[in-house]
């Protein structure tokens, strides 16, 4: 007997579930309901229409209802909204948004994929300027066309998450003046504060007027009034200040929700009604690494869930292995990627038994043209050495490095596994011992007590406390910029001048990227010093960490000059 599947929501998760269901069951009756005008569009590509990278908004639409009907025999109905579910009768009440007609559709199974909606804050004067979310094709087209039609030059983007950053980048690339307003202390809260300072610097260097710890209070006379007392020009507003799950239909149908209004599902994505599944941004998933439930508003997990549910409905056994959470983003000339647990997340979980390796190797052989430094942070558990997460930022292929670790994280990898990885190598692509291997070496040295380190976030307080800091770079490097108060004792002279290094107080060593200072540290330790610490990231990491805050606050720099090379 054929089954009838009604899918509510026709973008990434919903459409994938429908197509997978058709592949598994040619006789199933499949209906997709979408309240918007399009299904199967590339919502992740929406910001790239703003810069003209994607020239025509119509190309964002991947398949039409007609194509889905003829190629997959799926009945796709756009501008048709499911407004109620009668679970006892197993029917869905639907409203045709064009005609106002209401009708019912029976079902054997419902797949809820309603997604999330942007948070809409009440802002006085909002209606005095064009304002848009950036969630749909009409949103992207509306922003793009309004800018051209009204010759707009000054734009405010509210929210520094992935959508806000991508919108900011593409609007800036289009030659517009952009103020990015973020209420938190940093953009992209999926990353740790120390890593995101590199992205803050890139936004600043590219001319973005970045305002952190700031809220938009009102709009008046084409000006945005901010909570920090500043006023900035505002001819158009892009609203990207977070999302909340769309769960009103599920709530109306009496399905169980979580405290924060996500649709509650079990390990098979079944709701409190065994005939109704839910996937995508409207549900929480199990964290593979922490064991708790998390919201994960990303396309990749939604597609995995869609396939899982279609398989489950069609009787194909499968296993929910949880999610580690991986993401990446391009920000002008820099790239950033993250996977697994961050320090921020570990602190939220109350965990303290961890440390991290921070390395700055090249993404390819250094003498090759196009070689760039990449900043890689790998967090590991103490005492097991189990890898918990990783983040990387740089101009080169940092996504590849994080993907390597992401691919390991579901298999309980340790620092030894990372050190021992065999990866592809050729000078245009990598170095013989890739950056992930280096992170394994450093992490194991820390775990095994070979040496001790401090992080770049600790250095300012060390300088203020007049700690004894030794710069082991050569004098010409030191003269180009150094930590204020640091002593220059080059590695090339260290063995003849060891008696200048005190033994009665902590001593902190650094160089450009921590490799020479590591060698100096080992030489001192093996010569009787037991009070030595390496500064992870050294001058290069510290310069990037300090720069943005130095430029945008009144604080004094702890460096005589920055070193970004």
N, C-alpha and C positions, 0 to 999 in steps of 0.2 A: 504493500500500500504506500503510495507516494505521500510525502510529508509537505506541509506548507510552512515556510519560514518567512516571517515579516521582519525586515531589518529597519530599524529606526535610526536614521543618520547615515548619509551617503558619501562621507568623505573617506579618509584613510582607512580606519578600522572597519566601518560598516561596509564599504564597497568591497574591501578585500575579503571579508567574511562571506559576502554574497557570491563573489566569483569563485572562491574556494569551495563553497557549498555546491555550486553548479558543477565544478570539475569532479566532485565526489559522487554526485547524485543527479543524473541527467533527467530524472523524472520529477524531481522536487519542484514545487511551485514556490518561486522566490519573488517577493515584493520588497522593493526598497523605497522608503519614504524619506524625503529630504525637504525641509521647510524652506531652504534657500533656493536660488535659481540654478545652481550648478552642483553636480556630483563629480567625484573623481578629479578634483583639481589639485594642483601642487601648492598647498598652502605654505610649505617651507620656502618656496621660491617667491612669494608675494613681495618681500622687500626689494628684490632685485629688479622689479618693474619700475621702482621709483627713480633709479639712476639711469634707466634705459638699457641696462645689461640684458633684460628681457624686454624687447621693444614693444610688443603688442600684448595687451592683457588677455586676449583670446587664446594665446598660446599657453597660458597657465592651466587651461582646461584640457585634461588629458583624454577624456572620453565623454561622449554625449549619451543621453538616455536612449537615443535611437541606435547608436552603435552597441550599447550594452544589450539592447533587445535583440538585435540581429545577430550579434556574435556570441552572446551567452544565454539568450532566451531568459533574461532577467527583466522583470517589469519594474522600471525605475520611474518614480513619480516625483518630479521637482515641484516646489511650491505647494507641497502637500504636507501638512503638519499633523503628527499624531497628538491628539489632545486628551485622550484617556484610554486606559486599558481595563477592560472588564475581565478579570482573571477567572471568574467562575464560568462565564460564557465563552471565554477564550476568544475575545474579539477586541479589535483596536478601533477606536473612534477617530476618524480622520477628517480634517478640514482642508478643503481646496482653497488655498489662500487667494487665488485669482477670482473664483466665482462665489466664494463664501459657502458653498455646498458642504454639508457634512454627511459622511457615510461610514459604514463599518466594514472591516475586513477580518475574517476569522483566521486563526493560526493554530499550528501545532507547537511552534516555537517562536519566540520573539528574541531578537538580538538587539539590545540597546547600545547604541554608539552615538550618544548625543553630544559628546565632546565637552568643551569648557567654553565659558564666555568671559570676555574681558570685564574687569572690574570698572564700574563707571562711577567715579567720585563726583558728588555735587560741587561744582565750581561756579561761583558767581561770575556772571558775564560770559559763560561758555558759549552761549548762542550768538555772541557778537562776532565770532570768527568761525570760519569753516573748521570743523573738528571731526576726526575720524578714528575709529579703531583700525587695526590692520589684521583682520581675521579671515576675510573673504576676498574673492576676485573683485566684486564691486567696491570694496574698501580700497584696494590697491589702485584700481582704475580711478576712483574718486579723488584720491590724493594726487595722483599723477596729473589728471586732467585739470583739476582745480588750480594747481600750481601754474600750469601753462596758461590757462584762461585768464587768471587774475594777475599774472606776472608776479607771483609771490616770491619774496627773497628771504624772509625771516620766519623760521619755524621753531616751535618748541615741541620736543618729544618728552612725554611724561612716562618715565619708567625705564630702568636700565637692565632689564632682563634680555633674553635672546632677541625677542622681537624688537624691543626698543633700540638695542645696539645695532642690529642689522638695518633698521629704518634710519637711524642716525648716520651710519656709514654711507648708505646709498643716497640719502638726501644731500649729504656733504659732497659726495662724488658728483652729484648733479650741479654743484656750484652754489648751493644754498647756505645761508647762515643758520646754524643749528645750535640751539641750547638744549642740552640733555639734563633733565631734572630727575634726580633719584633721591628718595626719602631715606635710604639706608646709607651706611658709611662707605659702600663700594657698589660698583655695578656687578652683575653676574654673580649672585650669591651662591651659585653652584661651585665656585672656586674659592680657594683660601685667600685671605687678605694679602699675604706676601706675594702670591703669584699674580694677583689681579693688578698690582701696582704697575706692572709692565703694560697692561692694557690701558690703565689710566694715562700713562705717559703717551702712548700712541694716540689716544683720543685727543689729548692736549696738543700734541705736536701737529696733528692734522687739522687743528683749528676749531675743534668742537668746544663749545662753552659748557664744560661739565660742572654741574652743581650737585654735590653730594650732601647728605644730611639735610636735604632741602625739599620743601613741598610747594606745589603751585596753589596759591591762595585765591587769586581772582584774576580775571582778564578784563581790561578796560582800555578803550582807545587804542586797540592793537598793541597793547603792552601786557606782559605777564608779570604779576606781582608775586614775588617769592617769599617764603617764610624767613629767609636770611636777610630780608630787608632790601634786596636788590630788585630792580625792574629791568626786564629785557624785552626787546621787540618780539611781537607775536602776531603774525598774520594768519597762521594756521597751526592747529594743535593736533599732534598724533598721540592718542591715548593708548599706552602700553604698560599700564601699572599693575600687571598681574592678572590672573584668571581664577575663576571659581568653577567647580563642576556644575554642569547642567543636569540637575537631578529632580526637577519639579515634576516631571511626568511620572518618574518612579515613585516619588513621594505620594503623589495623588493616587497612584495605583495601590498604595499600601505596602510597597516593598521596603525592606529594612534599609536604613541609611546609617552611616557612621555619624559620630558627633559633629563632624565638620561637613556634613551633607554630601559625602561621596556615596555612591551606590555600593552597598555591602555585597561582596561576592565571596564564594568559597574558592578552593584551589582549582576548581574547574570553571571558574567565572560564572557560576550559577548564582543567581540572586536568591532571596528568600522564597521565591516561587520556582519550583523545579523546571518549569517550562520557559523561563525567562533568563537569558544570559545578559551580561553587561561587560563592555570592554572599553578601552581607550581612556581619555582624559577624565571621564566621570567616575572612575573607580580607583581604589588604592591596590597596590600590588605588594607582594612580600619581598622585602630586601633580603637578598641571598646572604649578605655579609653581616647585617645587623639583626635580622630575624623579625623586625617590626614591619608595619604596613606603611607604605609611602605613596604619595601621589607622584606620578611620573608622566608628565604631559609631553610625550615625545612620539614621533611617528613610528620609529622602529619598534618599541614595545607594543604599540597599538596593532601593528601588522602581525607581530608574533601572536598576540592574543586572538586576533581574527582567525588566523589559521588554526589555532588550538580549538576554538569554539566550533568551527565548521567540522573539524575532525571529530570532536566529541559528539556532536549531534548525529554524525554519520557512523558512529560506533567504532571509530579508530582509536585505539588506546594511545595515550600520550601522557607525559609527565610535566608538571609545572615545576621548574627548577628555580624559580624566583628571578629577581632582577638585580643587576649590579649598578645600573645607572651610568650610561656613557653618553658623552655629548661633546661637540666641538663647534667652533665658530671662527669665522674670518673677520678680522677687524682691521680694515685698510691693509697695511703691508704685513701684519702679524697674524698668526694663527694660534689658537688655544684649544686644548683638549683636556678632558677630565674623565676619570672612570673610578668607580668604587666609592669608598668613604673618604671624606676630606677631614682635615683637622676640625673645621667648624662642626661637622656632623658628629664626630667623635666626642667633642665637648658637650654637644647637646645630649648625647647618650650617657654622659657622665664617665667616659673612659679616660684613663690617664696612662695606661700601660702601652704607650706607643712612642715612636720617634720617627724621624724621616731622614732620608738621604736626599741631599740637594746638590745636583751636579750641573755644570755648564759646558758640556763638550760641543764639538762641531757636529753639524748634521751630515757633513761629508768631509772628505779629506781636505785639510785646511788650505793646501796650495791650489785647490781647484777653484775656478771662478764660480762665484755664487755661493761659496761656503758661508754658513751663518752659525752663530752660537744658538744653542737651544737650552732653555731653562727647564730642567726636569726635576720633579719632586716625587719621591716614592715613599709612601707611608707604610710602616711595618709594625707588627705587634711585638711587644716584649713580654716574655723571653723567647717566644716561639720563632720569631723571624717571619711569621706569616705576612704576606703582602696584603694590605687592606685597601689601597687605592693609589692613584697616580694622577699627576697633572703636569702638563707641559705647555710652554709658551715660547714662540720664536717665529722667525721669518721662514724657516724651512719646513720640512715635513714632520712636524711634531705629532700630527694625528697618527701617523704610522707607529710612532713609538708608544703612544698611549693605547692604540689598538692591540699591540703586542701584549701589553699587560692586561687589557680587557679580556683578551682571548684566554688568558691564564686564570683569571680570577674565580671562575666557577669550579676550579680544580684544586683549591686550597694551596696555591703556590707559596713558596718561601723565597727568601733572598738568595739561597743557594741555587734554586731553579732559575732565578733571574740571571745570576752570574754565569750559569752554565748554558744558557740559551745559545743555540747556533742559528745565526741569522744570515740572510743574504748580504754579500759585500761586494761592492765595486766602488772605486773612488767617486763617481758622480752621484752615488746614492747614499753612502754611509761611510763609517770608519770601521776598521777591522774588528775593533771591540766597540760595539755600538753603545749609545748612551744608556740604554737599558742595562747592558752589562756593567757599565761603570757604576750605575746606581746600585746594582747588586754588590759590587766590590765595596763601595763606601758603606752601604747598609750593614754588611757583614762585619766590617772593621769596627763599626760603632757597636753592634750587637755583642761582638766578642771582646770588647774593651781594649781594642788595639790603640784607640785614641779617643779623645773627647772633643766635642765641638759646641759652638754656639751658633745661633741663627742670625741672619741679617736683622731681624726684628729686635735682637738684643743689643745691637751695637750702639745705638744712640744712648742708651742708659750707661753703657760701659764708658763712652766718651765723657758723659756728664759726671761720672764717678772718677774720672781721670785714671782709668785702668791702664795697665801697661800693655800697649799694643805695638807689635813689631811688624813692619812692612818688609817682606823679604824680596821685593822686586828690585830691579837695578836702579841706580840713582837717577838716570834719565827718565824712567817711568815714574818714579816717586815725585820728581819735579813737575810732572805734567798734572798732578793731582793726587792727593792722599788724604787719609783720615787725619783730622786735626789732632795734634798731640802725639801722633804715631812716631816711632823711632824707625829709621831706615837702616836695616841690617841685611844686605843682600844675601841670598842663598849662596852666591858664589864666594862670599867672604865669611860665611857663618862658622865654618870649622876652625878658622884662625881667630875668631872673635867671640867664641862661646862664653868666655868669662864675662862678657858684657850683659849677658842675659841673667836677670835676677832669679834666684831660687826661693826667695822668701815671700813671694806673692804670685797670684795667677798671672800668666802671660798669654796673650792672645795673638796668634800669628795669622797673617793673611798675605795674599799676593794678588794676582789679577782674577783668577777663577778657582783658587784653592789647591791647585796641583803642586806648585812649588812650596807653598806653605805646609802642605802635608809632608813633603820630603824633609823640610826643615824640622818639622815637629818630630818625625821619627828619629832624625839624627840627634836631636836634643834628648829625647826620651832614652835613647840607647846610650847616651853619655851621662846619664844620672839625673836629668830633670824630670820631675813628676808633677809639675804644675802648669802644663802646657795645654792650650786649647786651640783648635783650628776654627777660623771664622768661615762657616759654610757660605759659599757664594763669593766671598772676598770682595775686592774692589768693584768688580763688574756687577755682581748681584746687589751690592749695597747701593751703587749709583742708581740702578733702576728702582730699587725699593724706596729710596729717599726722595727722588726727583720730584714727582708730582706733588707730594705734600709740601715740599719746600717751595715750589713755585706758586702754590695756591693758598698758602697760609703765611703768617708773619714770622714763622720760626726760623732760626738761624740754621744754616746747613752745617753738618758735621764734617763736610768734605771741603777741601780747598778748591777742587774742581771735580766735576763728574767724569767718569771713564765709561764710555759706552762701546768701546771697541776692544 
